[in-house]
Amino acid sequence: MKRLAYFFRNMKPTSETYEEIYEGKMVESGGAGPIVHNQAVYWNGEIGYEITKSNRLELSKPTVTILIPLKFFGLEEAGIPALDYIFRAFIPYVKALNEANDNRKRPPKENGHYDIYEPNHKVLARNVITARMISQKYYKNLSGSTIVPIDDGQDVPILPCAGIMIQVQLPVGKHVKASQMLCSNLPEAVNRFVNEFDRDGMKRATALYEKQEEIRAWLKESKYCAFVADGSILPREKGSDDPLRGAVPFVSTAEDEVEAAGVKGMGFQKGVTVITGGGYSGKSTLLDALSAGVYNHIGGDGRELVITDRSAMKISAEDGRSIRHVNLSPFIKWIPGGSPEDFSTDHASGSTSQAANIMEAVGWGTKLLMIDEDKSATNFMIQDAVMKTLIDKEPITPFVERVGELAEKKGVSTILVIGGSSEYLRAADRIYMMKDYRIGQVTKEAKALRMQEEREKNVRKPEAADFTFCDEVDANLLNTRPEGSATEVLKVSDLGFLILGREQVDIRMIHDIATIPQLNAIAFLLRRLMDKLNPLERFYKFFLPSAEGGQSAPKWICREREVERLLEEIERDGLDSVHSPFFTECGRWMDMPRKYEILAVWSRMKLE
């Protein structure tokens, strides 16, 4: 840290660019003459502090990646659960720094502040905590920025390290305090953190994660698509990710109790499952917990042993979404002036949007749909016998008539929350009743009631559906620049919008996007994908020959295949490899999404 402190001491009092700390200039003495190196990694013993620009406008708020050798945590290597635990364990130390430093009378730019991402209870790969191989300090500091290489005949060790990313708002124009924050206070806090680290806590977190993965492996080989451990706490505190205090613990029905990886609980079988009950009975709470179960959770969340098929997607109606070339024919027989086999619109209705959401999910390989009646288009979900008789020209084949076919022919299960219609009792394989957050098996009783109602009716099944899904798009239409602009645009709004080039995508109804940092990651991932698939898009109108009609010849690509290839690259290069400091309206923190969330955002682009 000696070199970093030197830079602060020698800055001009009015300097607000902090270029010196980003360049990390070192002058190697000796030999034929001085050699200049640039390395913005500053050392405090074996712990390095890498300083980079957060974005091109926030030069007084650097990103600091703290490189701590894994041996300090008793590790030789670290996977997602260990890294997640290390990062969460460091958060209280940053909060303590702020408690000692912050001044309510002064804004952060005057006073300084440490920023760290505070994740929810989901355990995800994140750019704020990574495992990296880091070459240790290879020089000795002399005066100022002058160094001399270590020359003792030994190679400089390369150590596996945990890289913890934070941001530090430096007090502008107060270089002495800025130096104290970075060169003294932060390293002292990191040293305390390392010395006080709870290795047993990390072992428990890793063991829990391994148990969760065991249950996922069991699900894959079993007849079940979801599992809820007995004793799970499913309700949440209002406006929080924390379990509700005093909530009723989940208890399996006797008929459905199973044991997975040594844990007793309830198995939800593949096929069609209906969860019903009165208002405030807990049925939507159960569905929300199952939806969250596509991710692993930390201990104490209450849902840490709620495990759901990793491909599951929550589906709802989405008035106004953009749809491009989706086959809706299983659910829509005809469309005025259009083709249900190849449907496109800028503003879909509730029914057509829900149909498109299902077709896309099935086309991308989802094996479990989760649907809440309250968030669905009524005319898409059901049409009772009276309405069928009254309306003689109905273009919609309701989902109730296809849900069984999806399970039988496509292997796609569905879990539905239904409170206002008995139509799904006929289609369901299993029916559960929620009362005061307690679940009961009522399949026989419910089906008996339904059969009694239908004895005099002739129930007709619709013709078999064609679930063909085309996932091809023209790569020439992928554009990260607004019309007429040479500058890329990438923005993420806390209100639920992603702006990429000329596209403004409303993601508020993509229920499986778990965090804003996950949306940040999707934005940067899509930008990388577009640049890779259409690298010369900005030059097309100037240099490339056009096909008939003034348009470039189509370059068809499969979205799912390209996203899978991209995710393989990110597995190798790390999530932070897609970040660019150029974009000032995208957050620095990123959580890893599944392919389904990336595809869901991409499918809502108009691509014109």
WOQUIGI-V38682 format. One record per residue. N is the residue number from 0. RES is the residue in three letters. SS is DSSP state (hx for helix, st for strand, lp for the rest). PSI is psi in whole degrees, -180 to 180 (* if undefined). Layout:
# WOQUIGI-V38682
{{N;RES;SS;PSI} {N;RES;SS;PSI}}
This chain:
# WOQUIGI-V38682
{{0;MET;lp;-9} {1;LYS;hx;-43} {2;ARG;hx;-39} {3;LEU;hx;-43} {4;ALA;hx;-35} {5;TYR;hx;-42} {6;PHE;hx;-44} {7;PHE;hx;-41} {8;ARG;hx;-31} {9;ASN;lp;9} {10;MET;lp;150} {11;LYS;lp;143} {12;PRO;lp;-29} {13;THR;lp;1} {14;SER;lp;130} {15;GLU;lp;5} {16;THR;lp;-28} {17;TYR;lp;32} {18;GLU;hx;-33} {19;GLU;hx;-42} {20;ILE;hx;-24} {21;TYR;hx;-33} {22;GLU;hx;-40} {23;GLY;lp;46} {24;LYS;st;133} {25;MET;st;137} {26;VAL;st;113} {27;GLU;st;121} {28;SER;lp;165} {29;GLY;lp;178} {30;GLY;lp;-146} {31;ALA;lp;-11} {32;GLY;lp;173} {33;PRO;lp;140} {34;ILE;st;132} {35;VAL;st;128} {36;HIS;st;151} {37;ASN;st;115} {38;GLN;lp;110} {39;ALA;lp;43} {40;VAL;st;124} {41;TYR;st;141} {42;TRP;st;141} {43;ASN;st;92} {44;GLY;lp;-129} {45;GLU;lp;1} {46;ILE;st;124} {47;GLY;st;154} {48;TYR;st;104} {49;GLU;st;126} {50;ILE;st;124} {51;THR;st;164} {52;LYS;lp;134} {53;SER;lp;-47} {54;ASN;lp;175} {55;ARG;lp;-14} {56;LEU;lp;-25} {57;GLU;lp;63} {58;LEU;lp;-21} {59;SER;lp;6} {60;LYS;st;76} {61;PRO;st;155} {62;THR;st;128} {63;VAL;st;120} {64;THR;st;116} {65;ILE;st;118} {66;LEU;st;102} {67;ILE;st;120} {68;PRO;st;136} {69;LEU;hx;-23} {70;LYS;hx;-25} {71;PHE;hx;-20} {72;PHE;hx;6} {73;GLY;lp;27} {74;LEU;lp;152} {75;GLU;lp;-28} {76;GLU;lp;162} {77;ALA;lp;129} {78;GLY;lp;-170} {79;ILE;hx;-47} {80;PRO;hx;-40} {81;ALA;hx;-43} {82;LEU;hx;-42} {83;ASP;hx;-44} {84;TYR;hx;-44} {85;ILE;hx;-45} {86;PHE;hx;-46} {87;ARG;hx;-35} {88;ALA;hx;-25} {89;PHE;hx;-22} {90;ILE;hx;-45} {91;PRO;hx;-29} {92;TYR;hx;-35} {93;VAL;hx;-39} {94;LYS;hx;-39} {95;ALA;hx;-37} {96;LEU;hx;-44} {97;ASN;hx;-37} {98;GLU;hx;-37} {99;ALA;hx;-23} {100;ASN;hx;-37} {101;ASP;lp;149} {102;ASN;lp;113} {103;ARG;lp;-21} {104;LYS;lp;-12} {105;ARG;lp;140} {106;PRO;lp;161} {107;PRO;hx;-34} {108;LYS;hx;-25} {109;GLU;hx;-34} {110;ASN;hx;-25} {111;GLY;lp;152} {112;HIS;st;146} {113;TYR;st;127} {114;ASP;st;130} {115;ILE;lp;144} {116;TYR;lp;132} {117;GLU;lp;100} {118;PRO;lp;159} {119;ASN;lp;-163} {120;HIS;lp;1} {121;LYS;st;141} {122;VAL;st;108} {123;LEU;lp;159} {124;ALA;lp;134} {125;ARG;st;154} {126;ASN;lp;-13} {127;VAL;lp;-10} {128;ILE;st;117} {129;THR;st;160} {130;ALA;st;126} {131;ARG;st;149} {132;MET;st;121} {133;ILE;st;126} {134;SER;st;130} {135;GLN;lp;174} {136;LYS;lp;127} {137;TYR;lp;12} {138;TYR;st;167} {139;LYS;st;142} {140;ASN;st;136} {141;LEU;lp;-135} {142;SER;lp;148} {143;GLY;lp;-128} {144;SER;lp;15} {145;THR;st;137} {146;ILE;st;164} {147;VAL;st;130} {148;PRO;st;147} {149;ILE;lp;125} {150;ASP;lp;74} {151;ASP;lp;17} {152;GLY;lp;4} {153;GLN;lp;147} {154;ASP;lp;147} {155;VAL;lp;128} {156;PRO;lp;147} {157;ILE;st;117} {158;LEU;st;143} {159;PRO;st;130} {160;CYS;st;154} {161;ALA;st;124} {162;GLY;st;110} {163;ILE;st;121} {164;MET;st;127} {165;ILE;st;173} {166;GLN;st;146} {167;VAL;st;113} {168;GLN;st;111} {169;LEU;lp;144} {170;PRO;lp;110} {171;VAL;lp;129} {172;GLY;lp;-3} {173;LYS;lp;78} {174;HIS;hx;-29} {175;VAL;hx;-46} {176;LYS;hx;-39} {177;ALA;hx;-42} {178;SER;hx;-41} {179;GLN;hx;-41} {180;MET;hx;-45} {181;LEU;hx;-38} {182;CYS;hx;-17} {183;SER;hx;-62} {184;ASN;hx;-46} {185;LEU;hx;-48} {186;PRO;hx;-35} {187;GLU;hx;-42} {188;ALA;hx;-40} {189;VAL;hx;-41} {190;ASN;hx;-40} {191;ARG;hx;-44} {192;PHE;hx;-47} {193;VAL;hx;-42} {194;ASN;hx;-31} {195;GLU;hx;4} {196;PHE;lp;135} {197;ASP;lp;95} {198;ARG;hx;-34} {199;ASP;hx;-38} {200;GLY;hx;-40} {201;MET;hx;-39} {202;LYS;hx;-39} {203;ARG;hx;-41} {204;ALA;hx;-40} {205;THR;hx;-41} {206;ALA;hx;-40} {207;LEU;hx;-46} {208;TYR;hx;-43} {209;GLU;hx;-37} {210;LYS;hx;-42} {211;GLN;hx;-42} {212;GLU;hx;-33} {213;GLU;hx;-45} {214;ILE;hx;-38} {215;ARG;hx;-42} {216;ALA;hx;-39} {217;TRP;hx;-44} {218;LEU;hx;-42} {219;LYS;hx;-33} {220;GLU;hx;0} {221;SER;lp;-175} {222;LYS;lp;13} {223;TYR;st;152} {224;CYS;st;-9} {225;ALA;st;157} {226;PHE;st;135} {227;VAL;st;118} {228;ALA;st;143} {229;ASP;lp;139} {230;GLY;lp;-5} {231;SER;lp;145} {232;ILE;lp;109} {233;LEU;lp;-39} {234;PRO;lp;151} {235;ARG;st;151} {236;GLU;lp;148} {237;LYS;lp;126} {238;GLY;lp;23} {239;SER;lp;163} {240;ASP;lp;1} {241;ASP;lp;150} {242;PRO;st;146} {243;LEU;lp;127} {244;ARG;lp;135} {245;GLY;lp;9} {246;ALA;lp;156} {247;VAL;lp;122} {248;PRO;lp;147} {249;PHE;lp;137} {250;VAL;lp;130} {251;SER;lp;154} {252;THR;lp;151} {253;ALA;hx;-37} {254;GLU;hx;-26} {255;ASP;hx;9} {256;GLU;st;131} {257;VAL;st;171} {258;GLU;st;123} {259;ALA;st;119} {260;ALA;lp;37} {261;GLY;lp;6} {262;VAL;st;129} {263;LYS;st;141} {264;GLY;st;-162} {265;MET;st;129} {266;GLY;st;129} {267;PHE;st;115} {268;GLN;st;155} {269;LYS;lp;156} {270;GLY;lp;-147} {271;VAL;st;119} {272;THR;st;130} {273;VAL;st;132} {274;ILE;st;120} {275;THR;st;178} {276;GLY;st;169} {277;GLY;lp;180} {278;GLY;lp;141} {279;TYR;lp;30} {280;SER;lp;-16} {281;GLY;lp;5} {282;LYS;hx;-42} {283;SER;hx;-32} {284;THR;hx;-42} {285;LEU;hx;-44} {286;LEU;hx;-40} {287;ASP;hx;-40} {288;ALA;hx;-42} {289;LEU;hx;-39} {290;SER;hx;-43} {291;ALA;hx;-20} {292;GLY;lp;-3} {293;VAL;lp;-18} {294;TYR;lp;153} {295;ASN;st;154} {296;HIS;st;158} {297;ILE;lp;160} {298;GLY;lp;142} {299;GLY;lp;-8} {300;ASP;lp;-28} {301;GLY;lp;-26} {302;ARG;lp;18} {303;GLU;lp;-21} {304;LEU;lp;31} {305;VAL;st;110} {306;ILE;st;126} {307;THR;st;148} {308;ASP;lp;125} {309;ARG;lp;-19} {310;SER;lp;-1} {311;ALA;lp;146} {312;MET;st;141} {313;LYS;st;129} {314;ILE;st;140} {315;SER;lp;174} {316;ALA;lp;153} {317;GLU;lp;72} {318;ASP;lp;130} {319;GLY;lp;-2} {320;ARG;lp;155} {321;SER;lp;138} {322;ILE;st;137} {323;ARG;st;113} {324;HIS;st;56} {325;VAL;st;137} {326;ASN;lp;109} {327;LEU;lp;7} {328;SER;lp;-28} {329;PRO;lp;-23} {330;PHE;lp;-21} {331;ILE;st;118} {332;LYS;lp;-41} {333;TRP;lp;153} {334;ILE;st;126} {335;PRO;lp;122} {336;GLY;lp;13} {337;GLY;st;180} {338;SER;lp;123} {339;PRO;lp;-21} {340;GLU;lp;-22} {341;ASP;lp;79} {342;PHE;st;135} {343;SER;st;144} {344;THR;st;154} {345;ASP;lp;-20} {346;HIS;lp;87} {347;ALA;lp;151} {348;SER;lp;175} {349;GLY;hx;-44} {350;SER;hx;-45} {351;THR;hx;-34} {352;SER;hx;-41} {353;GLN;hx;-38} {354;ALA;hx;-44} {355;ALA;hx;-41} {356;ASN;hx;-40} {357;ILE;hx;-46} {358;MET;hx;-41} {359;GLU;hx;-46} {360;ALA;hx;-46} {361;VAL;hx;-42} {362;GLY;hx;-31} {363;TRP;lp;1} {364;GLY;lp;10} {365;THR;lp;137} {366;LYS;lp;1} {367;LEU;st;123} {368;LEU;st;140} {369;MET;st;123} {370;ILE;st;131} {371;ASP;st;124} {372;GLU;hx;-38} {373;ASP;hx;-22} {374;LYS;hx;20} {375;SER;lp;162} {376;ALA;lp;122} {377;THR;hx;-45} {378;ASN;hx;-18} {379;PHE;hx;-34} {380;MET;hx;-43} {381;ILE;lp;161} {382;GLN;lp;112} {383;ASP;lp;174} {384;ALA;hx;-38} {385;VAL;hx;-45} {386;MET;hx;-34} {387;LYS;hx;-38} {388;THR;hx;-40} {389;LEU;hx;-42} {390;ILE;lp;110} {391;ASP;lp;-7} {392;LYS;lp;76} {393;GLU;lp;118} {394;PRO;lp;-16} {395;ILE;st;127} {396;THR;lp;109} {397;PRO;lp;155} {398;PHE;hx;-31} {399;VAL;hx;-26} {400;GLU;hx;-6} {401;ARG;lp;-17} {402;VAL;hx;-39} {403;GLY;hx;-39} {404;GLU;hx;-38} {405;LEU;hx;-41} {406;ALA;hx;-43} {407;GLU;hx;-43} {408;LYS;hx;-29} {409;LYS;hx;-6} {410;GLY;lp;27} {411;VAL;lp;112} {412;SER;st;162} {413;THR;st;134} {414;ILE;st;121} {415;LEU;st;141} {416;VAL;st;117} {417;ILE;lp;129} {418;GLY;lp;-13} {419;GLY;lp;3} {420;SER;lp;143} {421;SER;lp;1} {422;GLU;hx;-38} {423;TYR;hx;-10} {424;LEU;hx;-34} {425;ARG;hx;-40} {426;ALA;hx;-18} {427;ALA;lp;144} {428;ASP;lp;-35} {429;ARG;st;144} {430;ILE;st;130} {431;TYR;st;144} {432;MET;st;129} {433;MET;st;130} {434;LYS;st;119} {435;ASP;lp;45} {436;TYR;lp;17} {437;ARG;st;137} {438;ILE;st;142} {439;GLY;st;149} {440;GLN;st;119} {441;VAL;lp;28} {442;THR;hx;-50} {443;LYS;hx;-47} {444;GLU;hx;-44} {445;ALA;hx;-42} {446;LYS;hx;-34} {447;ALA;hx;-43} {448;LEU;hx;-42} {449;ARG;hx;-42} {450;MET;hx;-39} {451;GLN;hx;-37} {452;GLU;hx;-29} {453;GLU;hx;0} {454;ARG;lp;-38} {455;GLU;lp;2} {456;LYS;lp;151} {457;ASN;lp;98} {458;VAL;lp;119} {459;ARG;lp;136} {460;LYS;lp;145} {461;PRO;lp;164} {462;GLU;lp;155} {463;ALA;lp;143} {464;ALA;lp;153} {465;ASP;lp;105} {466;PHE;lp;24} {467;THR;lp;135} {468;PHE;lp;124} {469;CYS;lp;120} {470;ASP;lp;23} {471;GLU;st;141} {472;VAL;st;160} {473;ASP;st;114} {474;ALA;hx;-23} {475;ASN;hx;-20} {476;LEU;hx;-5} {477;LEU;lp;121} {478;ASN;lp;127} {479;THR;lp;11} {480;ARG;st;137} {481;PRO;lp;159} {482;GLU;lp;126} {483;GLY;lp;5} {484;SER;lp;144} {485;ALA;lp;-2} {486;THR;lp;134} {487;GLU;st;148} {488;VAL;lp;129} {489;LEU;st;117} {490;LYS;st;145} {491;VAL;st;124} {492;SER;st;139} {493;ASP;lp;-17} {494;LEU;lp;-8} {495;GLY;lp;33} {496;PHE;st;145} {497;LEU;st;128} {498;ILE;st;119} {499;LEU;st;108} {500;GLY;lp;-123} {501;ARG;lp;-2} {502;GLU;st;134} {503;GLN;st;110} {504;VAL;st;124} {505;ASP;st;115} {506;ILE;lp;12} {507;ARG;lp;-24} {508;MET;lp;11} {509;ILE;lp;92} {510;HIS;lp;-19} {511;ASP;lp;1} {512;ILE;lp;115} {513;ALA;lp;-26} {514;THR;lp;160} {515;ILE;hx;-42} {516;PRO;hx;-29} {517;GLN;hx;-37} {518;LEU;hx;-38} {519;ASN;hx;-46} {520;ALA;hx;-43} {521;ILE;hx;-41} {522;ALA;hx;-50} {523;PHE;hx;-35} {524;LEU;hx;-43} {525;LEU;hx;-38} {526;ARG;hx;-47} {527;ARG;hx;-42} {528;LEU;hx;-45} {529;MET;hx;-42} {530;ASP;hx;-34} {531;LYS;hx;-41} {532;LEU;hx;-25} {533;ASN;lp;63} {534;PRO;lp;-22} {535;LEU;lp;19} {536;GLU;hx;-33} {537;ARG;hx;-19} {538;PHE;hx;-4} {539;TYR;hx;-47} {540;LYS;hx;-12} {541;PHE;hx;-39} {542;PHE;hx;-33} {543;LEU;lp;139} {544;PRO;lp;142} {545;SER;lp;151} {546;ALA;lp;-178} {547;GLU;lp;136} {548;GLY;lp;5} {549;GLY;lp;11} {550;GLN;lp;146} {551;SER;lp;147} {552;ALA;lp;136} {553;PRO;lp;144} {554;LYS;lp;92} {555;TRP;st;135} {556;ILE;st;157} {557;CYS;st;119} {558;ARG;hx;-48} {559;GLU;hx;-43} {560;ARG;hx;-41} {561;GLU;hx;-37} {562;VAL;hx;-41} {563;GLU;hx;-39} {564;ARG;hx;-42} {565;LEU;hx;-44} {566;LEU;hx;-30} {567;GLU;hx;-40} {568;GLU;hx;-42} {569;ILE;hx;-34} {570;GLU;hx;-36} {571;ARG;hx;-44} {572;ASP;hx;-17} {573;GLY;lp;147} {574;LEU;hx;-35} {575;ASP;hx;-11} {576;SER;hx;-18} {577;VAL;hx;-8} {578;HIS;lp;146} {579;SER;lp;131} {580;PRO;lp;-2} {581;PHE;lp;-31} {582;PHE;lp;111} {583;THR;lp;-11} {584;GLU;st;26} {585;CYS;lp;132} {586;GLY;lp;157} {587;ARG;lp;-27} {588;TRP;lp;142} {589;MET;lp;134} {590;ASP;st;143} {591;MET;lp;125} {592;PRO;lp;168} {593;ARG;lp;170} {594;LYS;hx;-28} {595;TYR;hx;-37} {596;GLU;hx;-39} {597;ILE;hx;-47} {598;LEU;hx;-37} {599;ALA;hx;-41} {600;VAL;hx;-47} {601;TRP;hx;-41} {602;SER;hx;-16} {603;ARG;lp;3} {604;MET;lp;144} {605;LYS;lp;-32} {606;LEU;lp;63} {607;GLU;lp;*}}
